[in-house]
Amino acid sequence: MSETVLKINLDKYRIDGEAILVMDTVEKTVPAKGGIRIHSRVTEEEISALAAEMTYKCILADLPFGGAKGGIRLADLNQVEEAMYAFGRELAKIDFVPNKWCAAPDVNTDCKKIDAFIAGCASVKGWRKSRLAATGKSTGIPHELGSTAYGVVFSIEEVLNNMDLNLDIKGSRVIVEGIGEVGGNVVKILLEKGAVIMGISDVSGAVYSPAGLSATSLVNLIDSRTCLKDGLQDFAGAQYYSDPAVLLTQAADILVLAGPGRSVNSAVCEGLNVKLIAEGANIAYTNDDLRSMIHAKGIISIPGIIANSGGVISSYEEWLLEIENLISISIEDKWERVKRSIEKRILRNIMDICTMLRAGSAKNPLQCAWEIADKRLEQKRFETRNLRNLTKQINSELEEKYSVYTR
């Protein structure tokens, strides 16, 4: 059950839309963490499910945050910046930011839109306090650098290193669903590592070629932010599908899910023709029960709460830099810090899951991840209780020794 659900009507800003904030878990000393997604069909159910994912994502990445998610149902996507400003201002009025929630980019939001959210907060709280209201800022560590994608590809590499799939990232045949901020950067990183991109998709359709798509054409398409359908002339000889879902069942070694989510249904599960799936998207499956079907087929699906955790890890590093007054270091130093943190945190999770899978666990990878997270949370609570009890004991001994009240 969600801890808090907050809804804000944006009519007074002359915006046809509603903002939703769901706080799934709340820690006492740090804010909850989660991005803001914007589209015309945002629902409380969607945002609540994503907030719950953030709780597990933060536990597994060993981050101190609680889990949360923001969303704006917006009729006119030309008003994204105005809606972000309004959302930030209204939350600041009721003191939800920056103390209770720290936002970040998600669907249809980028560093410039986060800047607008911060500006809305600053109109109430002032700039000094508002800098901690969100991460992914243009002056912080923009997610456009590719932190989520970096984590997705690193997850793939480590599974290949730890599971007997007879695959290497170099030369592997890959399909990437979605070529936005996450998928587009995944394509670029994979090409640099020598992978062959067999197919890509966006909302306008998909292209697939058994011989692989032109690396130059792929990078040009991604960098131009051109709709795939409008750039088909650069993929001569490739098969075009007007329905992007058709791409998901084509033959490849690896499938990267980086679309809007919930794209894998029972029909897709039955037709999957890959060895490994990396969930770059949040809530990639229409039903978690489908994961067991995929697991039974011998396909490993790296859970999104691990594979796409690079974004929240990057956010944590930016949040720390703000607190430490080091946010002005070079973007190159920031990026190196982010990459080291992503590798350390994701590696631990991949190793633990692979250990369970190699031991013959009947649980699918997501169930393994949940079990790992629950054990770590219980261990953390145990250590916290012990620390509290030890502190009380020390204080009591000092009080008796020096007759002073130390608690």
C-alpha positions, 0 to 999 in steps of 0.5 A: 500500500502506498504511503501517500498519494497527492493529486494537484489540479493544474487548471489555475495555471491554464493547463489541462492536466493533473499532477500525481505524486505517490510516496511508496516508502518514506525514510526519516532523514532523507527524501523519497526518490523517483522521476516525473513522467508526463503523457496524456494517459498517466494514472494513479495506478501506473504511478503507484506501481512505479513508486513501489518499483523505486522502493526495491530499486533503492534497496538493491542499489544500497541507496538511502532513499525511500521510493516515490514517483511523480506523474503529470497527465497532460493533454497538450505536450507542448506545455510540459515545461509550464506543467513542470514549473507549476508542479514544483511550485505547488509542491513547494507551497505544501513543503513536499520538496525538497525535504520529502521528495527529490524528483528526477527526469522520466518519460517526456522530461529532460534536464531542461524540464527538471530546471523548470521544476526547480524554478517552480520550487525556487519561486517559493523556497528560493534557489539555495533550498530548491537545488535539492528538490530534483536531480538530473538538472542541467547544472548537475548530472543530466540523465542525457549523459546516459547513466541508465543506458550505461547500467543496462549495458553493464548488467548485460555484460555481467550476466554474460560473464557469470552465466553460461550463455555462450555469448560475448557482447562483441558480435552479439545480435541485439534488438532494442525496443525504443530509441529514446534517452535510454534505448538510444544511448544503449544502441550507441554503447553497444555499437562501441562494444562491437555488438550488431544491432539487428532491429530498433523501434519507436512509436512509428514502427520498427525495422529489422535486418538479419544482417544487422543495421548500419551503425552510421544510420543508427547513430544519425537517426538517434542524434537527429531525434527523427521519427523512425518512419521518416528515416526509413530511407537510411535502412534500405533492405531492412524489413519495416513493421508498422506495429513495433510489437512485431520486433519483439519476437524476431530472432536475436541473442539479446533483447533490450526493452527500453520502450514505454513499458508493459510491452511484453504480453503473453503473445510476445512471451510465446514468440520470444527468440532470444537468450537474454532480455535486459529491462531498460524500461520500468514494468516491462511486462503486462503481468509478472506471472509471464516472467515464470513462463520466460524463465521456464524457456531458459531465457534470462530477463534481467529485472528493471529494478537492477538493469535500469537502476543507473538513473537513480544511482546517478541521481544519488551521486548528484544529490551527494555532490549538492550536499557536499558542495562539490556540484561545480566539479567538471562534468567529466569527473561527475561522469567518472564518479557515476560510472564507478558507482553504477558498476559497484552497485549493479555488479553486487546485484548481478552476482547475487542473482546469478549465484541463485540461478546457477544453483538451480533456483526455481525462482525467476530473476525478479523473484530472486531480486525481491528475495535479495532485497528483503534479506538486505532490508531485514539485515539493515534493520537488524544493524540499525537496532543493534546500533541504537541499542549500543548507543543507549548502552554507552550513554547509560554507562557514561551517565552512571560514570559521570552523573550527566544526562547524555541521552 
